[in-house]
Amino acid sequence: MPPLTTYYLQMFAPPTAVFARPLPAGSTVMRAHQPTVSFYRYLYNTVGEPYEWVDRRRLSDRELAAIVQDTAVEVQMLYAHGVPAGYAELDRRQIEQNEIELAYFGLLPEFVGRGYGLSFLQEMIDLAWSHQPQRLWVHTCTLDHPNALGVYQKAGFVLYKEETE
């Protein structure tokens, strides 16, 4: 098994250059307020399966609900013509540090490579900065989509740490 490298990226101000196009026609972003555990598991499993996401699968329903139903955690849904196309999770629970983690971000497999990713990411960055944090951060790894690191950097995130195990 090849080594796993995790990349940590951050930004301390909204990006000055915006590279994303508007969301494709027929798509919209909507918050899923206190999503049910079964709906969240559907999103997490469907988006994450190709990339071996397992962390949230290990949580009990009660543990998962405590996270995704917390009022400081925003689960944002991308819909394309009424169909779920992706989701993002903005975690604002680190109030003391006044930072937001883009904890999860991804598209359902049928929507990868169809022009949604960077536009949706830009929407999430704009939403995060509307809360006026001191820092916005995200991490990705070599198991994620091969373009993930580059997309985050193109959107304005800067690499600050890399770990290989």
Buried (B, 14 or more C-beta within 10 A) or exposed (E): EEEEBBBBBBBEEBBEEEEBEEBBEEBEBEEBEEBEBEBBBBBBEBBBEEBEBEEBEEBEEEEBBEBBBEEEBBBBBBBBEEEBBBBBBBBBBBEEEEBBBBBBBBBBEEBBEEEBBBBBBBBBBEBBBEEEBEBBBBBBBBBBBEEBBEBBEBBBBEEEEEEEE
